[in-house]
Amino acid sequence: MDDNITSSLAGGVVASNKKYIIIILAALALANIIPNFGSQQLKLNQYLRADDNKEVQQSNRRRDEEASPIAIGDGKRRAFPSWAVVTQCSLYHTDCPNHLEFQDYPFPLPPATQSQQDDEGMAALANKTNEWIEEFKQRSDTDLGSHLIGYEYPAKVDDAIRQQCITSTQTLSVEDQLDKILSHLVPLKDTHNMIAFSMTDETYAKDMLHEVYEMNNDIVGFKGAFFFVAMDSYTANMACEFGYPVVAMPENDDLKKQVQSTKVFVSKLLVERGQSFLFYEMDVWFVRSPLRMLQQHMHEYDFLCSTHQWNPGELNIGFYAALANEGTVNYFEDSLIIIEENPLAHDQKIMHVVADDNTATLEDRTLEDHNNCGWCGHENVSFPAIKATNPIRVGLLDPHVVVSSLYPVPTEGTVALHTLADMPLKGPFGKEMVAKELGVWYGWGKATSKAGYYHREGSYRRYLFLENAGTRGGQSFVQSKGYHDERAFRRQIAVLATLAKVTNRILVLPQVLSDYHAQPLWIYLDLESLEKLGIVYRETNFASNKKSWYSHTTPFASVTQMAIVESSNEVQLLTGNQTTASADRIPVSSFTTGDPLSAFFAVAISHPQVKDSEALFVNLDHFQGGHIGSVGVQKLHDKLAWCAWGIGHGKKYNDKSATHLGSTNHCYGSGNAV
């Protein structure tokens, strides 16, 4: 390592007091982390403002260009380092790399660009590395360290308030709980005096209770006017613990029946009390507030509901709003009676039919009884036509406004995405992952924590990425090394997961490049097995989502790239932050161990600059074909569970692109160890 490197880079002219080509390349790759992000965004904002002042525009462009410490070519365009592809290109954007300019020398650097380091400095670093290896070897195979990079949850309320809340949920009727909650909520006066609610059970609450509550306050806009309906004691107790307003339903062994009737029942109770409201399910993620839309449309309608992406005429009751009046009281009452009398009826279909009967009454159309309605549920359901005495005005939202689909496609007019499963009450995991990959997961902790989902500060920002050469931050099944090799791929993931654990880093899931598509790892790896090992992970598109970035223009405060380079038989590292960059090369021949994986781990754990880097990108090509070492990787490997592979013609998921992977295409909880 040479600390006496001083370089001046301007207008494409490079001046250096030494011949360290590798250092210059590292500086080009890493200084300011990702060049030109700010200027690209600024130019977009200028366009949106339609600023006609050309002098101001030119001044802003000059300011952006001069603010960068490095200029390449004409001084207006700068190339990205190879690792930056994961910050610029999501899993869905297969054309993205075509629109970016990457540096001529991706990491690891080829032999032609490498120069000799100072022998004395290299020897000192090699000796230090052997000390790190010895320290690492002292660990047993099971002593991989504890993963302490988790979460800092919102503050809990004091015990007296929590207990008072729990007592209310356990002793009061639903009606009395609701009255108590309503006495504390503040309806939105400029939005038809509405409040909002959602309902959840343990399966959703564990991952989404904080998420939905903070999203409601920050984006949806019903701060101080929102409550949860808890379907079980776990959820009610969790809400009480954090001071979230909650109404608890009596627990019922038949969850489907309870869910179907609860939203209609609570809706009926609200409008009976003169309370207008918005209801949205826990798997509806908002990208902007619906308040303006509600203010506009609820002058025209008594009941406003989302539709399906594939059918603009069919209600989707994951999102609906209702004004409190006699008509809506009758509407929810009529729907509830039919649902309760027909256990196999589908609540959504019944609400649709009753709404349609209301519309037919308003339009003076002939009403017909619903005899043997096969569309209304899981068996034929029969009930008389609803002859509404106070018919309601029903409004259906455009399917691109609240996008409800297995494969939701957001547009510039989208307010929220509702990720669906192929059947009601399917587990939340797949819905969460689709929402995260699409970038609509809110990411709790934005204003309440230093260690939330996206918003993280200081030592909580520690990430691990796979960066095998030329694979968009993933693992390829079609390169000659590892071609259609399931075992090699499982070894790579086991090494990566172990490295995350021993370095106390969040593992960002690599993408999989199959025969035809780029795909997320979670369709193959059972992430429940990863969780049981105590490894914290993030979705594939995490780094391309600016909510995860260090700042609006900078994804990471510092980055290290690390690889074993076979051509020169050395460990190679490039490390940089916003102002400096440096490089190290450690000959493999100097290691005191015959296990290069142990040496690789030791350097990743103990090298000062690697240890302190916010993001670590590792190239594991060297380990793809060989054994996975004796550093505990084998034991972790044996505990990972996998689902059916998509390698080769005719295999499961092989023909599915990322855009056609829905919430049911995951492996969570159903994989097998191999």
C-alpha positions as CSV (number, residue, x, y, z in Angstrom):
1,M,0.0,0.0,0.0
2,D,1.5,3.4,-1.0
3,D,0.2,6.4,0.9
4,N,2.3,8.9,-1.1
5,I,0.2,9.0,-4.2
6,T,-0.7,12.5,-5.4
7,S,-2.5,12.9,-8.7
8,S,-4.0,15.8,-10.5
9,L,-6.7,15.0,-13.0
10,A,-8.3,17.7,-15.1
11,G,-9.6,17.9,-18.7
12,G,-8.3,14.5,-19.4
13,V,-4.7,15.4,-18.5
14,V,-3.2,13.1,-15.9
15,A,-0.1,14.2,-13.9
16,S,1.4,11.8,-11.3
17,N,4.6,11.8,-9.4
18,K,4.9,8.0,-9.7
19,K,4.2,5.3,-12.2
20,Y,1.3,3.7,-10.3
21,I,-1.1,3.2,-13.2
22,I,-3.3,1.0,-11.0
23,I,-3.8,3.9,-8.6
24,I,-4.8,6.2,-11.3
25,L,-7.3,3.7,-12.6
26,A,-8.7,3.2,-9.1
27,A,-9.1,7.0,-8.8
28,L,-10.9,7.1,-12.1
29,A,-13.1,4.3,-10.9
30,L,-13.9,5.4,-7.4
31,A,-13.4,9.2,-6.9
32,N,-16.8,10.8,-6.1
33,I,-18.1,7.2,-6.2
34,I,-20.5,7.7,-9.2
35,P,-19.8,10.7,-11.3
36,N,-22.5,12.9,-12.9
37,F,-25.6,11.6,-11.0
38,G,-26.3,15.1,-9.7
39,S,-25.9,16.8,-13.0
40,Q,-28.2,14.3,-14.7
41,Q,-30.9,14.9,-12.2
42,L,-30.4,18.6,-12.3
43,K,-30.8,18.7,-16.0
44,L,-34.0,16.8,-15.8
45,N,-35.3,19.2,-13.2
46,Q,-34.4,22.1,-15.4
47,Y,-36.4,20.6,-18.2
48,L,-39.4,20.0,-16.0
49,R,-39.2,23.7,-14.9
50,A,-39.0,24.8,-18.5
51,D,-36.5,27.4,-17.5
52,D,-36.2,29.8,-20.5
53,N,-33.2,31.6,-19.1
54,K,-30.3,30.2,-21.2
55,E,-27.7,31.9,-19.2
56,V,-29.0,30.3,-16.0
57,Q,-29.0,26.9,-17.7
58,Q,-25.4,27.3,-19.0
59,S,-24.2,28.5,-15.6
60,N,-25.8,25.5,-13.9
61,R,-24.2,23.1,-16.4
62,R,-20.8,24.7,-15.8
63,R,-21.3,24.4,-12.1
64,D,-22.1,20.7,-12.3
65,E,-19.1,20.0,-14.5
66,E,-16.7,22.0,-12.4
67,A,-17.9,20.4,-9.2
68,S,-16.5,17.0,-10.3
69,P,-12.9,16.3,-9.4
70,I,-12.5,14.1,-12.5
71,A,-13.2,14.8,-16.2
72,I,-12.9,12.3,-19.0
73,G,-12.6,13.0,-22.7
74,D,-14.3,16.3,-23.4
75,G,-14.9,17.1,-19.8
76,K,-18.7,16.5,-20.1
77,R,-19.1,12.8,-19.9
78,R,-17.6,10.4,-17.4
79,A,-17.5,6.7,-17.3
80,F,-19.0,4.5,-14.6
81,P,-16.9,2.0,-12.6
82,S,-18.1,-1.6,-13.3
83,W,-19.7,-2.0,-9.9
84,A,-22.0,0.9,-10.6
85,V,-24.2,-1.2,-12.8
86,V,-26.2,-2.3,-9.8
87,T,-26.9,1.3,-8.8
88,Q,-28.1,2.3,-12.3
89,C,-29.8,-0.8,-13.7
90,S,-32.6,-2.7,-12.0
91,L,-33.5,-6.3,-12.6
92,Y,-36.2,-5.2,-15.1
93,H,-34.0,-2.9,-17.2
94,T,-32.2,-5.3,-19.6
95,D,-31.4,-2.3,-21.9
96,C,-29.9,-0.2,-19.2
97,P,-26.2,-1.0,-19.6
98,N,-26.5,0.0,-23.3
99,H,-27.2,3.6,-22.3
100,L,-24.3,3.9,-19.9
101,E,-20.6,4.4,-20.5
102,F,-18.4,2.1,-18.5
103,Q,-14.6,2.4,-18.0
104,D,-12.3,0.6,-20.3
105,Y,-10.7,-1.3,-17.3
106,P,-13.4,-3.0,-15.3
107,F,-12.3,-4.7,-12.0
108,P,-10.3,-6.8,-11.6
109,L,-7.7,-5.0,-13.6
110,P,-6.1,-7.0,-16.5
111,P,-2.4,-7.8,-16.4
112,A,-1.5,-5.2,-19.0
113,T,-2.6,-2.4,-16.8
114,Q,-0.9,-3.6,-13.6
115,S,2.4,-2.2,-12.4
116,Q,4.8,-3.4,-9.7
117,Q,4.2,-2.2,-6.2
118,D,6.9,-1.2,-3.8
119,D,8.5,-4.5,-2.7
120,E,8.9,-3.4,0.9
121,G,5.3,-2.2,1.2
122,M,4.0,-5.4,-0.4
123,A,6.0,-7.6,1.9
124,A,4.7,-5.7,4.9
125,L,1.1,-6.1,3.7
126,A,1.7,-9.8,3.1
127,N,3.0,-10.2,6.7
128,K,0.0,-8.4,8.1
129,T,-2.3,-10.5,6.0
130,N,-0.8,-13.7,7.5
131,E,-1.5,-12.3,11.0
132,W,-5.2,-11.8,9.9
133,I,-5.3,-15.3,8.6
134,E,-4.0,-16.7,11.9
135,E,-6.6,-14.7,13.8
136,F,-9.3,-16.1,11.5
137,K,-8.1,-19.7,11.9
138,Q,-8.6,-19.4,15.6
139,R,-12.3,-19.5,15.0
140,S,-14.1,-22.8,15.0
141,D,-16.2,-23.8,12.0
142,T,-19.3,-22.7,13.8
143,D,-17.9,-19.5,15.2
144,L,-18.8,-17.3,12.2
145,G,-19.8,-14.3,14.3
146,S,-23.2,-12.9,15.1
147,H,-25.0,-10.8,12.5
148,L,-25.5,-7.5,14.4
149,I,-26.4,-5.4,11.4
150,G,-30.1,-5.7,11.9
151,Y,-32.7,-3.0,12.8
152,E,-33.4,-0.3,15.2
153,Y,-37.1,-0.4,15.7
154,P,-39.4,2.6,16.6
155,A,-39.7,3.5,20.2
156,K,-42.2,1.5,22.3
157,V,-44.8,3.2,24.5
158,D,-44.5,2.9,28.3
159,D,-45.9,-0.2,30.0
160,A,-49.0,1.6,31.5
161,I,-50.2,2.8,28.0
162,R,-49.4,-0.6,26.5
163,Q,-51.4,-2.5,29.1
164,Q,-54.3,-0.1,28.9
165,C,-54.5,-0.8,25.1
166,I,-54.2,-4.5,25.5
167,T,-57.0,-4.5,28.2
168,S,-59.3,-2.7,25.8
169,T,-58.6,-5.2,23.0
170,Q,-59.3,-8.1,25.3
171,T,-62.4,-6.8,27.2
172,L,-64.3,-4.4,25.1
173,S,-66.6,-5.3,22.2
174,V,-65.6,-4.4,18.7
175,E,-68.2,-1.6,18.7
176,D,-66.9,-0.2,22.0
177,Q,-63.3,-0.4,20.8
178,L,-64.2,1.4,17.6
179,D,-66.0,4.2,19.5
180,K,-63.0,4.6,21.7
181,I,-60.6,4.8,18.8
182,L,-62.9,7.3,16.9
183,S,-62.9,9.6,19.9
184,H,-59.1,10.0,19.5
185,L,-58.8,10.2,15.7
186,V,-58.9,13.5,13.8
187,P,-60.7,13.2,10.5
188,L,-59.4,15.1,7.5
189,K,-61.7,18.1,7.1
190,D,-60.6,18.9,3.6
191,T,-61.1,15.3,2.5
192,H,-64.8,14.8,3.3
193,N,-63.9,14.3,7.0
194,M,-62.5,10.9,6.2
195,I,-60.3,8.6,8.3
196,A,-58.5,5.4,7.1
197,F,-58.0,1.9,8.3
198,S,-56.3,-1.4,7.3
199,M,-56.6,-4.9,8.7
200,T,-53.9,-7.5,9.4
201,D,-53.0,-10.7,11.1
202,E,-49.6,-12.0,12.4
203,T,-48.3,-13.1,9.0
204,Y,-48.5,-9.6,7.6
205,A,-47.9,-7.7,10.9
206,K,-44.5,-9.1,11.5
207,D,-43.0,-7.5,8.5
208,M,-45.5,-4.8,7.6
209,L,-47.0,-3.2,10.7
210,H,-44.3,-0.5,11.0
211,E,-44.1,-0.3,7.2
212,V,-47.8,0.5,6.7
213,Y,-48.1,2.8,9.7
214,E,-45.2,5.0,8.7
215,M,-46.3,4.9,5.0
216,N,-49.7,6.1,6.1
217,N,-48.3,9.0,8.0
218,D,-45.7,10.0,5.4
219,I,-47.3,9.3,2.0
220,V,-51.0,8.3,2.3
221,G,-51.7,11.4,4.4
222,F,-54.0,10.1,7.2
223,K,-51.6,10.9,10.0
224,G,-53.7,11.0,13.3
225,A,-56.7,9.6,11.4
226,F,-55.7,5.9,10.9
227,F,-56.2,2.7,12.8
228,F,-55.5,-1.1,12.4
229,V,-58.0,-3.9,12.7
230,A,-56.2,-6.8,14.2
231,M,-57.3,-10.3,13.3
232,D,-55.4,-12.0,16.2
233,S,-53.9,-11.3,19.6
234,Y,-50.3,-11.2,18.3
235,T,-51.1,-8.3,16.0
236,A,-53.2,-6.5,18.6
237,N,-50.4,-6.8,21.2
238,M,-47.8,-5.6,18.7
239,A,-49.8,-2.5,17.8
240,C,-50.4,-1.8,21.5
241,E,-46.6,-2.2,22.2
242,F,-45.8,0.6,19.7
243,G,-48.8,2.8,20.4
244,Y,-50.6,2.2,17.1
245,P,-54.4,2.7,17.2
246,V,-56.0,-0.8,17.0
247,V,-59.4,-2.5,17.1
248,A,-59.1,-6.2,17.8
249,M,-61.5,-8.7,16.3
250,P,-62.5,-11.9,18.2
251,E,-60.1,-14.7,17.1
252,N,-61.6,-17.2,14.7
253,D,-60.2,-20.5,13.5
254,D,-61.7,-19.8,10.0
255,L,-59.4,-17.0,8.9
256,K,-60.8,-16.8,5.4
257,K,-64.4,-16.4,6.7
258,Q,-63.2,-13.9,9.3
259,V,-61.3,-11.8,6.7
260,Q,-64.1,-11.8,4.2
261,S,-66.7,-10.5,6.7
262,T,-64.4,-8.2,8.8
263,K,-63.7,-5.5,6.3
264,V,-67.4,-5.2,5.4
265,F,-68.4,-5.4,9.0
266,V,-66.1,-2.6,10.1
267,S,-67.0,-0.6,7.1
268,K,-70.7,-0.9,8.1
269,L,-69.9,0.1,11.7
270,L,-68.1,3.2,10.5
271,V,-70.8,4.5,8.2
272,E,-73.5,3.7,10.8
273,R,-71.5,6.1,13.0
274,G,-71.5,8.8,10.4
275,Q,-67.8,8.3,9.7
276,S,-66.6,8.4,6.0
277,F,-63.4,6.5,5.4
278,L,-60.7,5.0,3.1
279,F,-59.9,1.3,3.4
280,Y,-56.7,-0.2,2.0
281,E,-55.2,-3.6,2.5
282,M,-51.7,-4.2,3.9
283,D,-50.3,-5.2,0.5
284,V,-51.3,-1.9,-1.1
285,W,-48.2,0.3,-1.5
286,F,-48.5,4.0,-2.2
287,V,-46.2,6.0,-4.3
288,R,-48.1,9.2,-3.8
289,S,-51.0,10.4,-1.6
290,P,-54.5,9.6,-2.7
291,L,-55.9,12.7,-1.0
292,R,-56.3,14.9,-4.0
293,M,-58.0,12.1,-5.9
294,L,-60.4,11.5,-3.0
295,Q,-61.1,15.2,-2.7
296,Q,-62.0,15.3,-6.4
297,H,-64.0,12.1,-6.8
298,M,-65.9,11.8,-3.6
299,H,-68.0,14.8,-4.7
300,E,-69.3,12.6,-7.5
301,Y,-69.5,9.2,-5.8
302,D,-70.6,7.6,-2.5
303,F,-68.4,4.6,-3.0
304,L,-65.1,4.6,-4.9
305,C,-63.2,1.4,-5.6
306,S,-60.1,0.2,-7.4
307,T,-60.3,-2.2,-10.3
308,H,-58.1,-5.0,-11.8
309,Q,-55.3,-4.3,-14.2
310,W,-56.9,-6.8,-16.5
311,N,-60.5,-5.7,-16.1
312,P,-61.5,-2.0,-15.6
313,G,-65.1,-3.0,-14.9
314,E,-64.4,-5.4,-12.0
315,L,-64.1,-4.2,-8.4
316,N,-60.9,-4.9,-6.5
317,I,-61.7,-4.2,-2.8
318,G,-58.1,-3.9,-1.7
319,F,-58.7,-0.1,-1.9
320,Y,-62.1,1.6,-1.5
321,A,-63.5,4.8,0.0
322,A,-67.1,5.4,1.2
323,L,-69.0,8.5,2.4
324,A,-71.2,7.9,5.4
325,N,-74.9,8.1,4.4
326,E,-78.0,5.9,4.3
327,G,-77.1,4.4,1.0
328,T,-73.6,3.2,2.1
329,V,-75.1,1.8,5.3
330,N,-77.5,-0.2,3.2
331,Y,-74.8,-1.2,0.8
332,F,-72.5,-2.7,3.4
333,E,-75.4,-4.3,5.3
334,D,-76.7,-6.0,2.2
335,S,-73.2,-7.2,1.2
336,L,-72.5,-8.5,4.7
337,I,-75.8,-10.5,4.9
338,I,-75.1,-12.3,1.6
339,I,-71.4,-13.0,2.7
340,E,-72.5,-14.4,6.0
341,E,-75.3,-16.5,4.6
342,N,-73.0,-18.0,1.9
343,P,-69.7,-19.1,3.5
344,L,-68.2,-20.0,0.1
345,A,-69.0,-16.7,-1.4
346,H,-66.2,-14.4,-2.5
347,D,-66.6,-11.1,-0.6
348,Q,-65.1,-9.1,-3.5
349,K,-67.6,-10.6,-6.0
350,I,-70.5,-10.0,-3.7
351,M,-69.6,-6.4,-3.2
352,H,-69.3,-6.1,-7.0
353,V,-72.8,-7.6,-7.6
354,V,-74.4,-5.5,-4.9
355,A,-72.7,-2.3,-6.3
356,D,-74.0,-3.2,-9.7
357,D,-77.5,-3.6,-8.4
358,N,-77.3,-0.2,-6.9
359,T,-76.1,1.3,-10.2
360,A,-78.9,-0.6,-12.1
361,T,-81.5,1.0,-9.7
362,L,-80.1,4.5,-10.3
363,E,-80.2,3.9,-14.0
364,D,-83.7,2.4,-13.9
365,R,-82.5,-0.9,-15.3
366,T,-84.4,-4.1,-14.8
367,L,-83.0,-6.1,-11.8
368,E,-82.7,-9.8,-11.9
369,D,-82.2,-12.3,-9.1
370,H,-78.7,-13.9,-8.9
371,N,-79.5,-17.6,-9.2
372,N,-76.7,-20.1,-9.3
373,C,-74.1,-17.3,-9.7
374,G,-71.0,-19.4,-10.4
375,W,-68.9,-16.2,-10.6
376,C,-69.8,-15.1,-7.0
377,G,-67.7,-17.6,-5.1
378,H,-66.1,-21.0,-4.8
379,E,-69.5,-22.6,-5.6
380,N,-72.8,-21.4,-7.1
381,V,-74.4,-18.8,-4.9
382,S,-78.0,-17.7,-5.1
383,F,-79.6,-14.6,-3.7
384,P,-82.3,-12.1,-4.8
385,A,-81.5,-8.9,-6.5
386,I,-80.8,-6.0,-4.2
387,K,-83.5,-3.4,-4.6
388,A,-81.8,-0.5,-3.0
389,T,-84.1,2.2,-1.4
390,N,-81.1,4.6,-1.3
391,P,-79.0,3.5,-4.2
392,I,-75.4,4.7,-4.0
393,R,-73.3,6.3,-6.8
394,V,-70.5,3.9,-7.5
395,G,-67.2,5.0,-9.0
396,L,-64.5,2.7,-10.5
397,L,-60.9,3.9,-10.6
398,D,-58.8,3.6,-13.8
399,P,-56.8,0.3,-13.5
400,H,-53.6,2.3,-13.8
401,V,-54.3,4.5,-10.8
402,V,-54.4,1.8,-8.2
403,V,-52.7,-1.0,-10.1
404,S,-54.0,-4.4,-8.8
405,S,-52.4,-7.4,-10.5
406,L,-50.1,-10.4,-10.2
407,Y,-47.8,-8.5,-12.4
408,P,-48.5,-4.8,-11.7
409,V,-47.2,-2.3,-14.3
410,P,-47.0,1.2,-12.8
411,T,-47.4,4.3,-14.9
412,E,-46.9,8.0,-14.4
413,G,-50.4,8.3,-13.2
414,T,-50.2,5.5,-10.6
415,V,-51.1,6.3,-7.0
416,A,-50.6,2.8,-5.5
417,L,-49.7,-0.7,-6.4
418,H,-51.6,-3.7,-5.0
419,T,-49.6,-6.9,-5.4
420,L,-51.9,-9.8,-5.8
421,A,-51.6,-13.6,-5.4
422,D,-53.4,-16.2,-7.5
423,M,-55.7,-17.0,-4.5
424,P,-56.9,-14.9,-1.6
425,L,-54.9,-15.1,1.7
426,K,-51.7,-16.3,0.1
427,G,-48.7,-15.6,2.3
428,P,-47.2,-12.1,2.2
429,F,-43.6,-13.0,1.4
430,G,-44.0,-13.0,-2.4
431,K,-46.1,-9.8,-2.3
432,E,-43.4,-8.1,-0.3
433,M,-40.6,-9.1,-2.7
434,V,-42.5,-8.0,-5.8
435,A,-43.2,-4.6,-4.1
436,K,-39.5,-4.3,-3.1
437,E,-38.2,-5.2,-6.5
438,L,-40.6,-2.7,-8.1
439,G,-39.4,0.0,-5.7
440,V,-42.7,0.7,-4.0
441,W,-41.9,-0.8,-0.6
442,Y,-42.0,2.2,1.7
443,G,-39.1,1.2,3.9
444,W,-40.0,1.9,7.5
445,G,-37.5,3.9,9.6
446,K,-37.2,6.9,7.3
447,A,-37.9,9.3,10.2
448,T,-37.9,7.0,13.2
449,S,-34.7,5.0,13.1
450,K,-31.0,5.1,12.2
451,A,-31.3,1.5,11.1
452,G,-34.5,1.1,9.2
453,Y,-35.0,-0.8,5.9
454,Y,-33.6,1.8,3.4
455,H,-32.7,4.7,5.7
456,R,-29.6,3.7,7.6
457,E,-26.8,5.7,9.1
458,G,-23.1,5.3,10.0
459,S,-22.1,1.7,11.0
460,Y,-25.5,0.4,10.0
461,R,-24.7,1.0,6.4
462,R,-22.7,-2.1,5.6
463,Y,-23.5,-4.0,2.4
464,L,-22.1,-7.0,0.5
465,F,-22.5,-7.5,-3.3
466,L,-21.5,-10.2,-5.7
467,E,-19.5,-8.7,-8.6
468,N,-18.4,-11.5,-10.9
469,A,-17.0,-10.0,-14.1
470,G,-19.6,-9.0,-16.7
471,T,-22.7,-10.3,-14.9
472,R,-24.6,-7.2,-13.9
473,G,-23.9,-7.9,-10.2
474,G,-25.0,-11.5,-10.4
475,Q,-24.2,-15.0,-11.3
476,S,-24.4,-16.4,-14.8
477,F,-25.4,-19.9,-15.8
478,V,-24.3,-19.4,-19.4
479,Q,-20.6,-18.5,-19.0
480,S,-18.2,-21.4,-19.7
481,K,-17.1,-21.5,-16.1
482,G,-20.2,-22.8,-14.2
483,Y,-22.3,-23.4,-17.3
484,H,-25.6,-24.9,-16.1
485,D,-23.8,-26.0,-13.0
486,E,-26.2,-26.0,-10.0
487,R,-23.6,-27.2,-7.5
488,A,-21.2,-24.4,-8.5
489,F,-23.9,-21.8,-8.1
490,R,-24.9,-23.1,-4.7
491,R,-21.3,-23.0,-3.6
492,Q,-21.0,-19.3,-4.7
493,I,-24.1,-18.4,-2.7
494,A,-22.9,-20.3,0.4
495,V,-19.5,-18.4,0.2
496,L,-21.3,-15.1,-0.3
497,A,-23.7,-15.8,2.6
498,T,-20.9,-16.9,4.9
499,L,-18.9,-13.7,4.0
500,A,-21.9,-11.6,4.9
501,K,-22.1,-13.3,8.3
502,V,-18.4,-13.0,9.2
503,T,-18.1,-9.4,8.0
504,N,-21.3,-8.3,9.6
505,R,-22.8,-7.0,6.3
506,I,-26.2,-7.0,4.7
507,L,-26.3,-9.3,1.8
508,V,-27.8,-7.8,-1.3
509,L,-29.2,-10.7,-3.3
510,P,-27.4,-11.2,-6.7
511,Q,-29.4,-11.6,-9.8
512,V,-29.4,-14.8,-11.8
513,L,-28.6,-14.7,-15.6
514,S,-30.3,-17.7,-17.0
515,D,-30.5,-18.9,-20.6
516,Y,-33.0,-16.2,-21.6
517,H,-33.6,-13.8,-18.7
518,A,-32.2,-11.9,-15.7
519,Q,-34.1,-13.2,-12.6
520,P,-34.1,-12.7,-8.9
521,L,-32.4,-15.2,-6.6
522,W,-35.5,-15.6,-4.4
523,I,-37.3,-17.8,-7.0
524,Y,-34.6,-20.5,-6.4
525,L,-33.2,-19.9,-2.9
526,D,-35.5,-20.4,0.1
527,L,-34.8,-17.2,1.9
528,E,-36.3,-18.6,5.1
529,S,-33.2,-20.8,5.3
530,L,-31.1,-17.7,5.0
531,E,-33.1,-16.0,7.8
532,K,-32.7,-19.0,10.1
533,L,-28.9,-18.5,9.8
534,G,-29.2,-15.0,11.1
535,I,-28.3,-13.3,7.7
536,V,-30.0,-10.0,6.9
537,Y,-30.6,-9.5,3.2
538,R,-32.0,-7.1,0.7
539,E,-33.8,-7.5,-2.7
540,T,-31.9,-7.6,-6.0
541,N,-33.0,-4.0,-6.9
542,F,-32.0,-2.5,-3.6
543,A,-29.0,-0.6,-4.8
544,S,-30.8,0.9,-7.8
545,N,-33.5,2.3,-5.5
546,K,-32.4,5.8,-4.4
547,K,-34.2,5.4,-1.1
548,S,-31.2,3.2,-0.1
549,W,-28.5,5.6,-1.2
550,Y,-26.1,7.5,1.0
551,S,-27.3,10.7,-0.5
552,H,-29.5,11.8,-3.4
553,T,-26.4,11.7,-5.7
554,T,-24.2,9.1,-4.1
555,P,-25.1,5.5,-3.5
556,F,-22.3,4.7,-1.0
557,A,-19.9,6.7,1.1
558,S,-17.1,4.3,0.3
559,V,-16.6,1.2,-1.9
560,T,-14.1,-1.7,-2.0
561,Q,-13.9,-4.2,-4.8
562,M,-12.1,-7.4,-4.0
563,A,-11.0,-10.5,-6.0
564,I,-8.4,-13.2,-6.4
565,V,-6.9,-12.6,-9.8
566,E,-5.7,-16.0,-11.2
567,S,-3.6,-14.5,-14.0
568,S,-1.3,-12.7,-11.5
569,N,-2.0,-15.0,-8.5
570,E,-2.9,-12.2,-6.2
571,V,-5.7,-10.7,-4.1
572,Q,-6.6,-7.4,-5.6
573,L,-8.4,-4.6,-3.9
574,L,-9.7,-1.2,-5.0
575,T,-11.0,1.1,-2.3
576,G,-12.4,4.6,-2.6
577,N,-14.6,7.3,-1.1
578,Q,-15.8,10.6,-2.3
579,T,-12.4,12.2,-2.4
580,T,-9.7,9.5,-2.5
581,A,-8.9,6.1,-3.9
582,S,-6.2,3.5,-3.3
583,A,-5.3,0.0,-4.4
584,D,-3.6,-3.0,-2.8
585,R,-2.3,-6.3,-4.3
586,I,-1.4,-9.2,-2.1
587,P,0.4,-12.2,-3.7
588,V,-1.3,-15.5,-2.9
589,S,2.1,-17.1,-2.7
590,S,2.8,-15.2,0.4
591,F,0.0,-16.7,2.4
592,T,0.8,-19.1,5.2
593,T,-2.3,-21.1,4.4
594,G,-3.0,-23.4,1.5
595,D,-6.7,-22.4,1.7
596,P,-7.1,-19.2,-0.4
597,L,-10.7,-18.9,0.8
598,S,-9.6,-18.5,4.4
599,A,-7.2,-15.8,3.3
600,F,-9.9,-14.1,1.3
601,F,-12.2,-14.1,4.3
602,A,-9.4,-12.9,6.6
603,V,-8.6,-9.9,4.4
604,A,-12.3,-9.0,4.1
605,I,-12.6,-9.1,7.8
606,S,-9.4,-7.3,9.0
607,H,-8.0,-5.1,6.2
608,P,-8.6,-1.6,7.6
609,Q,-10.0,0.0,4.4
610,V,-12.1,-3.1,3.5
611,K,-13.4,-3.3,7.0
612,D,-14.5,0.3,7.0
613,S,-16.0,0.4,3.5
614,E,-19.7,0.9,3.3
615,A,-20.1,-1.4,0.3
616,L,-18.0,-4.5,-0.4
617,F,-18.1,-5.9,-4.0
618,V,-16.6,-9.4,-4.2
619,N,-15.6,-11.3,-7.3
620,L,-15.9,-15.0,-6.5
621,D,-14.9,-16.5,-9.9
622,H,-11.8,-18.0,-8.4
623,F,-13.9,-20.2,-6.1
624,Q,-16.5,-21.3,-8.6
625,G,-15.1,-24.6,-9.6
626,G,-13.3,-25.8,-6.4
627,H,-14.2,-26.9,-2.9
628,I,-15.7,-24.4,-0.6
629,G,-13.1,-24.5,2.1
630,S,-13.0,-25.4,5.8
631,V,-14.1,-22.1,7.3
632,G,-17.7,-23.0,8.1
633,V,-18.9,-22.5,4.6
634,Q,-19.7,-26.2,4.2
635,K,-22.0,-26.2,7.3
636,L,-23.8,-23.1,6.1
637,H,-24.0,-24.6,2.6
638,D,-25.7,-27.7,4.0
639,K,-28.4,-25.6,5.7
640,L,-29.4,-23.6,2.7
641,A,-32.6,-24.8,1.0
642,W,-33.4,-24.6,-2.7
643,C,-36.4,-24.9,-5.0
644,A,-36.7,-26.4,-8.5
645,W,-34.0,-25.0,-10.8
646,G,-34.6,-23.1,-14.0
647,I,-31.5,-24.3,-15.8
648,G,-31.7,-25.5,-19.3
649,H,-34.7,-26.1,-21.6
650,G,-38.1,-26.9,-20.2
651,K,-37.1,-26.3,-16.5
652,K,-39.4,-24.5,-14.1
653,Y,-39.1,-20.7,-14.3
654,N,-36.4,-20.8,-17.1
655,D,-38.7,-19.0,-19.5
656,K,-40.0,-16.4,-17.0
657,S,-38.6,-12.9,-17.2
658,A,-38.5,-10.7,-14.1
659,T,-41.6,-8.8,-15.3
660,H,-43.5,-12.0,-15.4
661,L,-42.6,-13.2,-11.9
662,G,-45.4,-12.7,-9.5
663,S,-45.9,-13.0,-5.8
664,T,-46.5,-16.8,-6.1
665,N,-43.2,-17.6,-7.9
666,H,-41.1,-17.5,-4.8
667,C,-39.4,-20.3,-2.9
668,Y,-39.9,-19.1,0.7
669,G,-40.6,-21.9,3.1
670,S,-40.8,-24.6,0.5
671,G,-37.1,-25.3,-0.4
672,N,-35.0,-28.4,0.4
673,A,-31.5,-28.7,1.6
674,V,-29.1,-30.4,-0.9
